[in-house]
Amino acid sequence: MTDADGVLAAIRDICRAELDDPALAVGETTRFADLRGWDSVAVAGVVMAAEERFGLRLSSEEIEQAVRVDDLARLVRARRTR
């Protein structure tokens, strides 16, 4: 598994955990807004869990840019290589 695959898999797991749906279909190009149960509480939960999991802090601007799952994965990978 590549680092990119690992980041993506972790974000999928975070989404499933935060939305309390282990069977939730979360694809690479899934828009967060399209996930069943997605709301402001889910945004906060996913962001906080991702920050904790990857040991980083995302700015409000970065969070707003993450419309899809792969957007967040790219942000995480970019921040981890700085």
MARBA-3410 file (N, C-alpha, C, O; in Angstrom, 1 decimal):
82
0.9,-1.2,0.0,0.0,0.0,0.0,0.9,1.2,0.0,1.8,1.4,0.8 ~ 0.6,2.2,-0.9,1.4,3.4,-1.0,0.9,4.4,0.1,-0.2,4.2,0.7 ~ 1.7,5.4,0.4,1.3,6.4,1.3,0.0,7.0,0.9,-0.9,7.3,1.7 ~ -0.2,7.3,-0.4,-1.4,7.9,-0.9,-2.6,7.0,-0.6,-3.7,7.5,-0.2 ~ -2.4,5.7,-0.8,-3.5,4.7,-0.6,-3.8,4.7,0.9,-5.0,4.6,1.3
-2.8,4.8,1.8,-3.0,4.8,3.2,-3.7,6.0,3.7,-4.6,5.9,4.6 ~ -3.4,7.1,3.2,-4.1,8.4,3.6,-5.5,8.3,3.1,-6.4,8.6,3.9 ~ -5.8,7.9,1.9,-7.2,7.7,1.4,-8.0,6.7,2.3,-9.1,7.0,2.6 ~ -7.4,5.6,2.5,-8.1,4.6,3.3,-8.4,5.1,4.7,-9.4,4.8,5.3 ~ -7.4,5.8,5.3,-7.7,6.4,6.7,-8.8,7.4,6.6,-9.6,7.4,7.6
-8.9,8.2,5.6,-9.9,9.2,5.5,-11.3,8.5,5.3,-12.3,9.0,5.9 ~ -11.3,7.5,4.5,-12.5,6.7,4.4,-13.0,6.2,5.7,-14.2,6.3,6.1 ~ -12.0,5.6,6.5,-12.4,5.0,7.8,-12.9,6.1,8.7,-13.8,5.9,9.5 ~ -12.2,7.3,8.7,-12.7,8.4,9.5,-14.1,8.8,9.2,-14.9,9.0,10.1 ~ -14.4,8.9,7.9,-15.8,9.3,7.5,-16.8,8.2,8.0,-17.8,8.6,8.5
-16.5,7.0,7.8,-17.4,5.9,8.3,-17.6,6.0,9.8,-18.7,5.8,10.3 ~ -16.5,6.2,10.5,-16.6,6.3,12.0,-17.4,7.5,12.4,-18.3,7.4,13.3 ~ -17.1,8.6,11.9,-17.8,9.9,12.3,-19.2,9.9,11.9,-20.0,10.5,12.6 ~ -19.6,9.2,10.8,-21.0,9.2,10.4,-21.7,7.9,10.9,-22.8,7.6,10.6 ~ -20.9,7.1,11.7,-21.4,5.9,12.4,-22.1,5.0,11.4,-23.2,4.5,11.6
-21.4,4.7,10.3,-21.9,3.8,9.2,-20.7,3.1,8.6,-20.1,3.5,7.6 ~ -20.4,1.9,9.2,-19.3,1.1,8.7,-19.4,0.7,7.2,-18.4,0.4,6.6 ~ -20.6,0.6,6.7,-20.8,0.2,5.3,-20.9,1.4,4.3,-21.2,1.2,3.1 ~ -20.7,2.6,4.8,-20.8,3.8,4.0,-19.9,3.7,2.8,-18.7,3.5,2.9 ~ -20.5,3.9,1.6,-19.7,4.0,0.4,-19.0,5.3,0.3,-19.6,6.3,0.1
-17.7,5.3,0.4,-16.9,6.5,0.3,-15.8,6.2,-0.7,-14.8,5.5,-0.5 ~ -16.0,6.9,-1.9,-15.0,6.7,-3.0,-14.1,7.9,-3.0,-14.2,8.9,-2.3 ~ -13.0,7.7,-3.8,-12.0,8.8,-3.9,-12.6,10.1,-4.3,-12.2,11.1,-3.8 ~ -13.6,10.1,-5.2,-14.1,11.3,-5.7,-15.5,11.7,-5.1,-16.2,12.5,-5.6 ~ -15.8,11.0,-4.0,-17.1,11.3,-3.3,-17.0,12.7,-2.7,-16.0,13.1,-2.1
-18.1,13.5,-3.0,-18.2,14.8,-2.4,-18.7,14.6,-0.9,-19.7,13.9,-0.7 ~ -18.0,15.3,0.0,-18.5,15.2,1.4,-19.9,15.5,1.6,-20.6,14.8,2.3 ~ -20.4,16.5,0.9,-21.8,17.0,1.0,-22.8,15.9,0.5,-24.0,15.9,0.9 ~ -22.3,14.9,-0.3,-23.2,13.8,-0.7,-23.3,12.7,0.2,-24.1,11.7,0.0 ~ -22.4,12.7,1.3,-22.5,11.6,2.2,-23.7,11.7,3.1,-24.1,12.7,3.6
-24.4,10.5,3.3,-25.6,10.5,4.1,-25.2,10.9,5.5,-24.3,10.3,6.1 ~ -25.9,11.9,6.0,-25.7,12.3,7.4,-24.7,13.5,7.5,-24.4,13.9,8.6 ~ -24.2,13.9,6.4,-23.2,15.0,6.4,-23.8,16.3,6.8,-24.8,16.8,6.3 ~ -23.2,16.9,7.9,-23.6,18.2,8.4,-22.4,18.9,9.0,-21.3,18.4,9.0 ~ -22.7,20.0,9.7,-21.5,20.8,10.3,-20.9,20.0,11.4,-19.7,20.1,11.6
-21.6,19.2,12.1,-21.0,18.3,13.1,-20.1,17.3,12.5,-19.0,17.0,13.0 ~ -20.5,16.7,11.4,-19.7,15.7,10.7,-18.4,16.4,10.2,-17.3,15.8,10.2 ~ -18.5,17.6,9.7,-17.3,18.3,9.2,-16.3,18.4,10.3,-15.2,18.1,10.1 ~ -16.8,18.9,11.4,-15.9,19.1,12.6,-15.3,17.8,13.0,-14.1,17.7,13.3 ~ -16.1,16.8,13.1,-15.6,15.5,13.5,-14.5,14.9,12.6,-13.5,14.4,13.0
-14.8,15.0,11.3,-13.9,14.4,10.3,-12.6,15.2,10.3,-11.5,14.7,10.3 ~ -12.7,16.5,10.4,-11.5,17.4,10.4,-10.6,17.1,11.7,-9.4,16.9,11.6 ~ -11.3,17.1,12.8,-10.6,16.9,14.1,-9.9,15.5,14.1,-8.8,15.3,14.5 ~ -10.6,14.5,13.6,-10.1,13.1,13.6,-8.9,13.0,12.6,-7.9,12.3,12.9 ~ -9.0,13.7,11.4,-7.9,13.7,10.5,-6.7,14.4,11.0,-5.6,13.9,10.9
-6.9,15.5,11.7,-5.8,16.3,12.3,-5.1,15.4,13.3,-3.9,15.4,13.4 ~ -5.9,14.7,14.1,-5.3,13.9,15.2,-4.6,12.7,14.5,-3.4,12.4,14.9 ~ -5.2,12.0,13.6,-4.6,10.8,13.0,-3.3,11.1,12.3,-2.4,10.4,12.3 ~ -3.2,12.3,11.6,-2.1,12.6,10.8,-1.1,13.6,11.5,-0.1,14.0,10.9 ~ -1.5,14.1,12.7,-0.6,15.0,13.4,-0.4,16.3,12.8,0.7,16.8,12.7
-1.5,16.9,12.3,-1.4,18.2,11.7,-2.6,19.1,12.0,-3.6,18.6,12.6 ~ -2.5,20.3,11.6,-3.7,21.3,11.8,-4.0,21.8,10.4,-3.1,22.3,9.7 ~ -5.3,21.8,10.1,-5.7,22.4,8.8,-6.3,23.8,9.1,-7.0,24.0,10.0 ~ -6.0,24.7,8.2,-6.6,26.0,8.3,-8.1,26.0,7.8,-8.5,25.1,7.1 ~ -8.8,27.0,8.2,-10.2,27.1,7.7,-10.2,27.2,6.2,-11.1,26.6,5.6
-9.3,27.8,5.6,-9.2,27.9,4.1,-9.0,26.5,3.5,-9.6,26.2,2.5 ~ -8.1,25.8,4.1,-7.9,24.4,3.6,-9.1,23.5,3.7,-9.4,22.8,2.8 ~ -9.8,23.6,4.9,-11.0,22.9,5.1,-12.0,23.2,4.1,-12.7,22.3,3.5 ~ -12.2,24.5,3.8,-13.2,24.9,2.8,-12.9,24.4,1.4,-13.8,24.1,0.6 ~ -11.6,24.2,1.1,-11.2,23.7,-0.2,-11.4,22.2,-0.4,-11.4,21.7,-1.5
-11.6,21.5,0.7,-11.7,20.0,0.6,-13.2,19.7,0.4,-13.9,19.4,1.3 ~ -13.6,19.7,-0.8,-14.9,19.4,-1.2,-15.2,17.9,-1.4,-16.2,17.4,-1.1 ~ -14.1,17.2,-1.8,-14.2,15.8,-2.1,-13.2,15.0,-1.2,-12.3,15.7,-0.6 ~ -13.4,13.8,-1.0,-12.5,12.9,-0.2,-11.0,13.0,-0.7,-10.1,13.2,0.1 ~ -10.8,13.0,-2.0,-9.5,13.1,-2.6,-8.9,14.5,-2.3,-7.6,14.6,-2.3
-9.7,15.5,-2.2,-9.2,16.9,-1.9,-8.5,16.8,-0.5,-7.4,17.4,-0.3 ~ -9.2,16.2,0.5,-8.7,16.2,1.8,-7.4,15.3,1.8,-6.4,15.6,2.5 ~ -7.4,14.2,1.1,-6.2,13.3,1.0,-5.0,14.1,0.5,-3.9,13.9,1.0 ~ -5.3,14.9,-0.6,-4.2,15.7,-1.2,-3.6,16.7,-0.2,-2.4,16.8,-0.1 ~ -4.5,17.3,0.5,-4.1,18.3,1.6,-3.2,17.6,2.6,-2.2,18.2,3.0
-3.7,16.5,3.1,-2.9,15.8,4.1,-1.6,15.4,3.6,-0.6,15.6,4.3 ~ -1.5,14.8,2.4,-0.2,14.4,1.9,0.7,15.6,1.7,1.9,15.5,2.0 ~ 0.2,16.7,1.2,1.0,17.9,1.0,1.5,18.4,2.3,2.7,18.8,2.4 ~ 0.7,18.4,3.3,1.1,18.9,4.6,2.2,18.0,5.3,3.0,18.5,6.0 ~ 2.0,16.7,5.1,3.0,15.8,5.7,4.3,15.8,5.0,5.3,15.4,5.6
4.4,16.4,3.8,5.8,16.4,3.1,6.5,17.7,3.4,7.6,17.9,2.9 ~ 5.8,18.6,4.0,6.5,19.9,4.3,7.6,19.8,5.3,8.2,20.8,5.7
END
